[in-house]
Every structure is written in C-alpha cells, then in structure tokens.
Amino acid sequence: MIPYGKHHIDEDDIAAVVEVLRGDWLTTGPTVTDFENGVAKYIGVTNAVAVSSGTAALHAAMFALEIKPGDEVIVSPITFAASANCVVYMGATPVFADVEPDTLLIDPKSVAEKITNKTRAIIAVDYAGQTCDYKALKAICEEFNLKLVGDCCHALGAKDEHGQQAGSIADISVLSFHPVKHITTGEGGMALTNNHELAKKMRTFRNHGIDVDASTRSQKCTWVYEMQELGYNYRITDIQCALGISQLKKLDNFLQIRRQLAAKYRFLFLNHYEIKPLKIKKGVEHAFHLYTVKVPANKRKAAFEEMRSQGFGVNVHYIPVHYHPYYKKHFNTGAGLCPVAEAAYEELLTLPLHPGMTERQIDSSAKTLDTILKNCK
Ligand SMILES: *Cc1c(COP(=O)(O)O)cnc(C)c1O
C-alpha cells in the first residue's frame, strides 16, 4: 500500500539521533534550542517554542492568549480535531466558521458573521498546504480586537501571495512534526511568534508552569524555581530535536519533490470531468502536505474502497470537526452549521503524495482513480 503520506528518514538522520544518545542531554538540552533556532530562522520569526506535539503547541497558544471559560474562538471545521480541541482544553467554546468552496480555507465573510461579544481569537488552518487569507483575517482581528492563531501544520515552507512565510503571519503559528508532515521528529510540534511575552508564557507552559528549566538552573547553580501557573509536561526531547535538525536540512528538497509530484497530478487531472483538484490561489507557494481532490459524492465511497484495494492508501481529510459526537454532545453542533464545508466533505478524497514517491506512482494513482470512476455507476 502506498500511504497518503509518509516520513522520509535516511542514514544522516539516524546518525544525528545516535550522536545525541551518546551525549549528556536527552531532554531540555542544547539540541532543543538549536532546533528552535533553526526553524525560527527558516520561517523568519524571533521566537520558536518546541513542544511534544502540534496539539501541545495549539494548547500552549491558547494558554498564552489567556483563553478562558466563557470565551469563544472561531475555528475552521475542515481540519484535524486538535485545531478545535485546544479551545476546549481552556474551557472555552469553539465556534465553527465555514470555508471557501474551492480552497477549503476558512472564509473571512463567515468568520465575520460568527463574531459575538465573547469572541477572543480566530484559528486559521492552512489546509492542505496553502495559506489562508491572512490579510482579511487580520483586518477582522483589528476591528474586533481578536488574536489570530495560524494552524500551519500543513504549510511548513508555504508562502502567501505577498511572499510571507507560513508560520510568520499570525500572532502565534503552530507546526507539527508528526511523521506524515513535511519534516518529522516522531512526535513533536512548535509554536512560533514574534512576541517575546507570548513565547515566554509558552516556554513556561510546556514545563509545568515553572519559570526556569533544568539546564538554566544548572547554569545558574541554583535549586530555586517557582511554579507561577499551572502548566504541563509538554517538553520535547533532544533525541527528537536531533532528528528535527537533520530533517530541516532536507525540507527544501522535500518541498521541491512534493511540488513536482503535485504538478504531475494537476496535469493528469486537467479538465477532467469528474476529478477536481482544489484551487491553488494565485501567487501562493503551496507546500502540498495533502493532495486532495473532489470526486462526485455518490462515487466517493466506492472510489475510496477501490483505491485502497488496489494499493493506494487514499484518505479523507477531514470529517468536519462539528460532526464528531463529542462536539454534537457538548456544543450542540451538527449538520447545517457550515453548509459549504459539509457539502465539500461528501466529495473529498486525499491521494497519496509524499517525498518517497515517484512520478510513475503518481501516474498510476491518477489513472487508477480515473478508471475506477469510469467503471462506477
Ligand atoms: C497534524 C495536525 C495537528 C496536530 O498535530 P500533532 O503533532 O499530531 O499533535 C493539528 N492541526 C492540523 C491541521 C494537523 O494537520
């Protein structure tokens, strides 16, 4: 089975991890800082806080922005549940805004309609690997005094239509280093910001709410620390960050392969009567975390099953978050809340795309889907 996404690890990566294993610091050591500095430099932000997952980074972002019970945070429903769960962790209420039909990115018009006097923040998701309309979202944030979080887990290496790096645009941006993402640390995540105060809060949050970490205490020769806030153990290890540093060196190459393979799909589906790739906005540099197409809703299930049975690990990204039983039960969500997202969901299919694939495999994945749809009544 060719999976829809997969990590790409080589001997350099393995050697980098082994080197840390032979050293003095397995966690909270210099390799964590080096990885943070490397990603911060790549994206062009002043602060990067590495944590144990993308979900932990989202939670840290909500904590730093002081989201509390009673607050509302506007989120896209076409995303992984974690994008909304982080709001619930703070006791606040996620409010789902609809998406644009051709990109599945959060629709600023729908966002504006969902604002109430309880709204505190917006979480924009750079779905599939292209940036949201941050200009419009920032204008809304300014008008209503809201904070903007970018869930950029799909978009490492993407640029918006003004040449700005994904991850550098919102008040806080979040990355994941799960194995299906652009670069991996096994599990891992990062929160990025140009605001030192927010970064400081997130650093504390990942370490139980304690103000000095172990390596700082060791440098200062003191046992003293204070727990100022309730945090968690969301630390990432030096072992993981060694892998991250090694992977970061290959990111541009991974992106180039992803873009090349995506262009191949696009060429093969050009003017196809049933397979419709999502729109790529003019002037953006897409990072192609996912290659998602729309197929006729009445054929989607058969296409999914047939592709799987023929060795193509297709998937569906995503079941709208507000369809999940948890959200229905606790937030009274359900069908009708975001009609555009709901209609799109019926047609979505994610095709295999990752740096270990060849153009030939893309060709065969595209042609198999074409044949399946033709034979499907
Ligand atoms: C992967 C992902 C996350 C969560 O990241 P983890 O590292 O798995 O916790 C959050 N949001 C989106 C959009 C993602 O794709």
The ligand as a Gaussian input file, in Angstrom:
#p B3LYP/6-31G(d) Opt

LIG

0 1
 C       -1.195000      17.204000      12.461000
 C       -2.107000      18.317000      12.766000
 C       -2.325000      18.769000      14.080000
 C       -1.833000      18.066000      15.300000
 O       -0.514000      17.785000      15.325000
 P        0.058000      16.597000      16.247000
 O        1.523000      16.813000      16.174000
 O       -0.385000      15.318000      15.638000
 O       -0.485000      16.792000      17.616000
 C       -3.124000      19.888000      14.259000
 N       -3.686000      20.511000      13.223000
 C       -3.533000      20.089000      11.956000
 C       -4.189000      20.845000      10.854000
 C       -2.750000      18.975000      11.696000
 O       -2.628000      18.543000      10.432000

